[in-house]
Amino acid sequence: MTDTLTSAPLAAPALREPLLAVRGVETFYGKIQALKGVDLDVNEGEIVTLIGANGAGKSTLMMTIFGQPRARAGAIRFGGLDITKLATHDIAALRIAQSPEGRRIFPRMTVFENLQMGAAVDGYVHFDDDLERMFALFPRLKERLHQRGGTLSGGEQQMLAIARALMSRPRLLLLDEPSLGLAPLIVKQIFEVIDELNRSEGLTVFLVEQNAYHALRLAHRGYVMVNGTITMAGTGRELLERPEVKAAYLEGGRK
């Protein structure tokens, strides 16, 4: 059963249907059940984070939202539309963008070509303007514009993966483990960019992250996942103060 905290009002209370609504979602890999009746909301204009141990099912939920793997039970709604059975390219066309775990940039393509791939969903209508926006957010990418993605540092590749997703002008940005394997200074820069985009542009973000301290400080609301089940939910601040969260996820996380 989910332990929902109600002692303080949510930062962005839902007055209408959530932008993203996950209801009773079950996902399997063969006969192994990875998600067990997951319920989760992301309201428009929010940053919502999902934390949990490695193998808890966080990335599986992120991929299930995008249609790979497909939910075997339950429903996923985006902007009031049931997207549970839509193909991945149709989900992307609804302006949901994903920066997946492990970055997964196109290593043989240049930075510029990777950004072009991100803009394809938007039909390149705003390409020049969006390219300048990415350079303002991530100045290092401008310096590496004609360099192959596979030759970038880990931090630069993560910046590129996020920038590529942003080039589609998403209504919802799915970020899967953006801090994984990065130096603390780079992690700080990436989280600052996410915060700035949310504050200045109202970008809605669903963030899956093992670095619970940074994620919960950033998020309006958060969920905790254990073995494919949501076990706690509340504001970021509330979850940061929970003894169970501190004991399980915050040791060594203040970087």
Number of C-alpha atoms within 10 A of each C-alpha: 7 14 12 14 15 11 9 10 10 14 13 15 11 13 7 9 15 18 20 23 20 20 16 15 24 22 25 16 11 7 7 8 14 20 27 18 18 20 18 19 20 24 23 21 18 22 29 26 29 26 27 24 17 12 13 19 23 29 19 21 25 23 20 21 29 26 21 14 16 22 23 15 16 16 20 25 18 21 15 13 12 13 20 22 16 14 13 18 12 14 18 19 14 16 18 24 26 24 25 21 19 16 21 14 22 18 15 13 16 20 28 19 18 23 28 18 18 22 23 14 21 17 11 16 12 13 18 9 11 19 21 13 15 21 15 12 19 19 13 15 23 16 11 16 16 13 18 17 24 17 13 17 11 17 22 20 22 27 24 27 27 28 25 26 25 27 26 28 19 21 19 26 23 24 25 24 22 25 24 17 11 15 12 12 10 16 19 14 15 20 17 14 15 20 18 14 16 16 14 8 10 15 21 25 26 24 26 27 25 23 22 28 22 20 25 25 17 20 21 19 27 31 25 24 22 17 17 23 21 26 16 20 21 22 25 25 16 17 24 21 10 12 11 12 19 15 9 11 19 17 11 8 12 10 11
